[in-house]
Amino acid sequence: MRSILTNNGTVYQTPLFLPVFEYGNSFVTTEALKNEFDFTALITNAYFLYKKRELKRSVMDQGVKAFLGFEGLVVTDSGAFQQFSGPLYLSNKKIINFQQDIGVDVISPLDLITTPGENRTTATKKLEATLKRIEEGMKLVDQAILIGVQQGGRFLDLRAYALERLMEIGVKYIALGSLVPMFNKNHDLGFIGKVIRQARRIIDPDIPIHLYGGGDPLELPFYISMGCDIFDSSSFIHYARGGWYMTPYGAFDVRTAESPSVPWDCECPYCKAGGKEVWKDDRILALHNLWMIRDVIQEMRTRLRENMLAEYLNRVAERHQKWFPESRLVESWEMLCKLET
Ligand SMILES: [Zn+2]
């Protein structure tokens, strides 16, 4: 199992899930994340804190951990995703310095996201620009870990090249960028699986890999088995808003679908207290969903230690296939397994 060693000497074992925490607009408090869920890490958006003057001042004065009320591992993203909604008027240097100044443990550069439809020329340009920004960042960051973000869009060879360059630059933490649109394709693990396996072959074995946006408790164990270590997502909230009830075997649409087959044996504190009423309340459903992710990650830690992952994957695959016969999960997983042998 790989770990993250922070600048102040704290070690965090992986696999690790970072719940997305949005200050002032969250379904869950940092208090609950620590004390009820036992999360030791979270991710929050640095750009959001940077752009609002009052927040910026307060977080600069206190430091991010005191500001959030969370002493564990704090990872930030940089606003790269917000570039889609308009110009940011933000430089890579400024947002990296800001993250370091407020005491973030793991810092994101302002990388350039590639959409799946973009061609090779565009993907190459964005990849080169992202590498430049990471090179610039490595010179600035001496009190935190800078994330080496892999770009390259849908081109596996560009993604391989990105990692080779990132190893030369000397990054100690890799994140796989621009894969979010690849999720929810009926659980097809194919492309993401290839990206993870290729990354594991290229980078140093002790460097952790972070899959930006990964947050379905059904899929996480498969990514973990291929060598991915860290995930972050607000999936638990998005799923809840859409009425989706997560389980380790797939999510059920509990509000619109006829769902006699929904497994009703959840042991999470919210279901125990509220029963099926959780289906009606977005907030409680989000907490249930987050609990499912937490449980799966904890289960993975135990199974990795005991070398018992394969048995778990087989059980999930079998039950998922039975409940969701249209899903591409099992077929795509079997393809990936064949490629490996
Ligand atoms: Zn529950």
Boltz pocket constraint, residues with backbone or C-beta under 6 A from the ligand:
constraints:
  - pocket:
      binder: B
      contacts: [[A, 266], [A, 267], [A, 268], [A, 269], [A, 270], [A, 271], [A, 272], [A, 288], [A, 291]]
      max_distance: 6.0
